[in-house]
Amino acid sequence: MRRWLSADWEPAAAIAALPDVAQLIELGGGRMLRGSFFYEDFAKTVLTINTSWSATCRMVTALVAELGGGSFPGPAALLDYGEERLRVRGKLGFRARTLTAATRQLLDDGAITSSGEGSPERLDHDYLLSLYGIGPYAAAHCRVLLHDFSRIPVDTSVTAYLRERYGCDAAAFAAERSSWGAYLALGYRLIRLRDKLEPPARAASE
């Protein structure tokens, strides 16, 4: 449960780096909801690539029902199930190959244990990018779930929000907020949360 709720995360440095949203952090914002082990977060991230949220939920439900017996399966269970059944019965499409190839490499490299636990030090951004089918979005997203907020996981939602709200792309947004340093992605998430919580007039005046 402590991992689910990121209860062990220490927010003091983030509060200091992000004064504009410090109050949200003090109220509990910024803690990531996570799975029971790193591999669950990794696999679910793969299932968000180039698809809708409803399709992601459907694929996750299939993995839990087909492989996990009601809970999320570990890496060995997924490899035993096999790429073809993942593609056809799980309806993972191209993600079946990505998930099986990346899972095998994670295990072979000792980056995760057989139970799916992983060490943040072994799973750095460059290493994640070296995995089959894993690009900048998925690597950054996995790192955020390991409490590395230095990169925004840029997908179509992020691109559309920044264009509409700030009239810029992710690179320009990051450059203008260099003072956020290692907490760039957290700052981004929290200003989006603030925009939802505060009246539209505040957002329009900034």
Secondary structure as GFF3:
##gff-version 3
##sequence-region A 1 206
A	DSSP	alpha_helix	12	17	.	.	.	ID=ss1
A	DSSP	three_ten_helix	19	21	.	.	.	ID=ss2
A	DSSP	alpha_helix	22	26	.	.	.	ID=ss3
A	DSSP	alpha_helix	38	46	.	.	.	ID=ss4
A	DSSP	alpha_helix	53	63	.	.	.	ID=ss5
A	DSSP	pi_helix	64	68	.	.	.	ID=ss6
A	DSSP	alpha_helix	75	81	.	.	.	ID=ss7
A	DSSP	alpha_helix	83	88	.	.	.	ID=ss8
A	DSSP	alpha_helix	95	108	.	.	.	ID=ss9
A	DSSP	alpha_helix	125	130	.	.	.	ID=ss10
A	DSSP	alpha_helix	136	144	.	.	.	ID=ss11
A	DSSP	alpha_helix	156	166	.	.	.	ID=ss12
A	DSSP	alpha_helix	170	176	.	.	.	ID=ss13
A	DSSP	three_ten_helix	178	183	.	.	.	ID=ss14
A	DSSP	alpha_helix	184	197	.	.	.	ID=ss15
A	DSSP	alpha_helix	200	205	.	.	.	ID=ss16
###
